[in-house]
Amino acid sequence: MSTDSDSRHDSDNGIDPDVFRDDDDRISPLWLERLRAFLSAGRADDLAMVMAPLHAADIGDVLESLDADERLMLVRLLGERFDYSALTEVDESVRTQMMEALPNAEIARGVAGLDSDDAVFILEDMEQVDLDEVLAKLPTFERLSLKRSLDFPEDSAGRRMLTDFIAIPPFWTVGQTIDYLRREHDLPDEFYQIYVVDAAYSVLGTIALDKFLRAPRSTPIAALMNTNLMLVDANEDQEEVARDFERYDLIEVGVVDESKRLVGVLTIDDIVDVIHEEADEDIKLLAGVGDEDISDSTLYTVRSRVPWLVVNLIAAVAVSMVIGLFNATIEQMVALAVLMPIVASMGGNAGTQTMTVTVRALSMRELDGRRLRRLISREMVVGLTNGVIFAVLIGLVTWLRFNNIELGAVIAAAMVINMAVAGTAGILIPLTLDKFKADPAIASAVFVTTITDIVGFLAFLGIAGLWFGLF
């Protein structure tokens, strides 16, 4: 394959092979084809040339676009020129597959130059034996820093924090601090505020960079610092920390351990990732698809979805048993079989709407006592009101279609009952699950759908049997 001749041919057609993304913001097939040509030919320098301008997130997209063998070949050919921070930007299945295939010595070399939060993110899912081997190959300070972060609970602030920060004593001046920042080379590449600490590394105050840069050199740090501290515990759940960032419009916050010693910082870029991950997790759990990614294998995806499909099957069997109680009623009036899915479907959709609002409010911790009572009463009234509206509509449609006003009245009554129950179930089921410390995002949909189906069929077929004397 002649890359040079292809490039000339593509340029003649108005296509630039150096353009990474196309008009749809996807990786250009031509660019990817060119990369694969370099891979197959083992042209490491050319690979480095086309990969060098890319951000870590773009490199992550490239890795996900390649086959498993091609990913490893890319890493090996680039060697020290491969940016390991790209592994924080890929699906978990891709990252795990690559980490299992790469030698521990290579992983240790790759993470050695990363920020501590990125290194922890990459290493935290490794088997303990492999993790110990990787840590043993790192310099002492980096090893201890990473080990301390990895000792904190999963999904905690301690796992997400960056262990590099600027800490100074309160008796310095602005001038001394500036000289220190200019002189020291082992400092964070980016930071948003300076932390003032005592000898035990307890935080006394913080100084925002804008305030610091405007102060005269002779200004004492103690006179400049803000003592109204906003700090988070290293063991605090990352989702709770994300809410603090949102509530107080934070850019950076210090992280302290059990002894209130400053051990790291969390920045807004980390929290954006947390918010994305938590929202992604909740959406998947609502649909019962677990933590699967697009890159997961077919077998893993099947195994991930089967448990909740089994639960749905059990629920469907329960609903079918309810319908079976009315076989004789349905046989005497075939129109009932045509109409009964409408009642169940409308109830299910209404319940899902209420459930989604409730689960979202629970996840955002928005339901205090007053707002909780208001939400419950509102959703019950909304369910009843919608029930009346759609009861009138479906009642008229049924009357005109089957020329039977009584049948229209029956389905209207059933619609009111099921929509009211749907609104109530859609809020009470997530609240109940949350009270019993179960994640409402996981199981609410199954329970709400099952209840609205059962109530819908019972109400419609039961009222019809009584009204028309079919029992």
PyMOL commands that set and color helices and strands:
alter all, ss='L'
color gray80, all
select helices_A, chain A and resi 3-12+29-41+44-51+56-65+68-81+84-89+92-101+104-112+116-123+128-136+140-151+157-160+174-183+209-214+221-224+238-248+268-287+298-324+327-332+335-363+369-402+405-435+440-467
alter helices_A, ss='H'
color red, helices_A
select strands_A, chain A and resi 167-168+193-197+203-208+231-233+252-256+262-267
alter strands_A, ss='S'
color yellow, strands_A
deselect
rebuild
show_as cartoon
